Amino acid sequence: PLLRKICGALLRATGAKRVYQCAMSETSPHFHLHLVPRGPTVDRADAGFELFKLQAKAKAGEVCPVTDASIAAVCATVKGELEAVPDED
């Protein structure tokens, strides 16, 4: 229920079509989860696992990077929505 709640808030905050989830772990005892929204302007060639290469493409100037202000706005929207909706039991 928590992941569904977070992904729903992220979808609404970004207008994304999908939220990709990628869990990683090596030897340290913790859980690391990336939630990456795929917006409506993301090229189909960058869907799926290719979406995780967009940060490198932005650094190389191949795609337009997301601004810090945009990231802060999405975070504030998601945070506000998560605080407003009670947790499911």
NORVEN-V520423 format. One record per residue. N is the residue number from 1. RES is the residue in one small letter. PHI is phi in whole degrees, -180 to 180 (999 if undefined). OMEGA is omega in radians with two decimals (none if undefined). NEAR is the number of other C-alpha atoms within 12 Angstrom. Layout:
n={N N}
res={RES RES}
phi={PHI PHI}
omega={OMEGA OMEGA}
near={NEAR NEAR}
This chain:
n={1 2 3 4 5 6 7 8 9 10 11 12 13 14 15 16 17 18 19 20 21 22 23 24 25 26 27 28 29 30 31 32 33 34 35 36 37 38 39 40 41 42 43 44 45 46 47 48 49 50 51 52 53 54 55 56 57 58 59 60 61 62 63 64 65 66 67 68 69 70 71 72 73 74 75 76 77 78 79 80 81 82 83 84 85 86 87 88 89}
res={p l l r k i c g a l l r a t g a k r v y q c a m s e t s p h f h l h l v p r g p t v d r a d a g f e l f k l q a k a k a g e v c p v t d a s i a a v c a t v k g e l e a v p d e d}
phi={999 -67 -63 -62 -65 -66 -64 -62 -64 -67 -60 -68 -72 -108 74 -67 -85 -146 -123 -83 -122 -136 -101 -135 -159 -118 -103 -82 -81 -150 -109 -123 -126 -101 -115 -123 -75 -104 -73 -67 -95 -74 -60 -58 -66 -100 -83 64 -65 -62 -59 -74 -96 -63 -63 -66 -65 -66 -63 -85 81 -80 -135 -76 -73 -78 -80 -61 -65 -65 -63 -63 -66 -64 -60 -65 -65 -63 -59 -61 -67 -66 -72 -82 -104 -65 -66 -80 -93}
omega={-3.12 -3.14 3.09 3.13 -3.14 -3.14 3.10 3.12 3.13 3.08 -3.11 -3.11 -3.05 -3.03 -3.11 3.05 -3.09 2.94 3.11 -3.14 3.14 3.12 3.14 3.05 3.04 -3.09 -3.13 -3.02 3.07 -3.13 -3.10 -3.09 3.03 3.03 -3.05 3.12 3.03 -3.08 -3.10 -3.13 3.14 3.14 -3.14 3.12 3.14 3.11 3.13 -3.11 3.12 -3.14 -3.11 3.09 -3.07 3.12 3.11 3.11 3.11 3.11 3.14 3.13 -3.11 3.07 -3.13 -3.13 3.04 -3.11 3.07 3.13 3.10 3.13 3.14 3.13 3.11 3.14 3.14 3.13 3.13 3.13 3.14 3.13 -3.13 3.11 -3.07 -3.08 -3.14 3.09 3.03 3.10 none}
near={11 14 18 17 22 28 30 27 30 34 27 25 28 28 20 23 22 24 32 27 22 17 13 14 12 9 8 8 8 10 12 14 15 18 24 30 34 31 23 16 17 24 15 14 14 22 23 20 16 18 28 23 18 26 19 15 17 16 13 12 12 13 18 15 18 21 12 10 11 14 18 15 17 24 21 18 23 24 21 18 22 24 14 12 15 12 14 10 5}
